[in-house]
Amino acid sequence: MTPILNTERVAARLGRWHPGDLAFIDAMHFTREEDDDGTERTSLRIEARFQRIDASMKVWPDRKGPFVTVVILFRGVKTLTMDLQGLPLQVEDFGIDDISSSQWEGLRFRVGDDSPRFRFHCHSIEIVDVR
């Protein structure tokens, strides 16, 4: 499996790294740059609130419960689809799938929620801040 960098920082705060614990996306910043040789570089930075899903919870996310804010940087973003009504975006069943064996040139991950509102593919993922 292709590694996601710095997941141990989330695990230290929540007791585990599980993408499905992402409850709300509060901010997004998409950038596209082009090198002198024409190579395109894209990235998506999201700031999200994570809350550990527990089978004993009656409601998830528990808006009164504790959240951990996590900033994630996705590099080499392609096929970005967003249908947002605004932020924060409540996310249901957020997932990150390793597709590195699928032979998609330069793409290692499929990222998104259970709906077609928010999904994309990317080359690498890094946790850049946890608070």
Buried (B, 14 or more C-beta within 10 A) or exposed (E): EEEBEBBEBBBEBBEEBBBBBBBBBBEBEBEEEEEEEEEEEBBBBBBBBBBBBEEEEEEBBEEEEEBBBBBBBBBBBBEBEEEEEEEEBEBEEBBBEEBEEEEBEEBBBBBBBEEEBBBBBBBBBBBEEBE
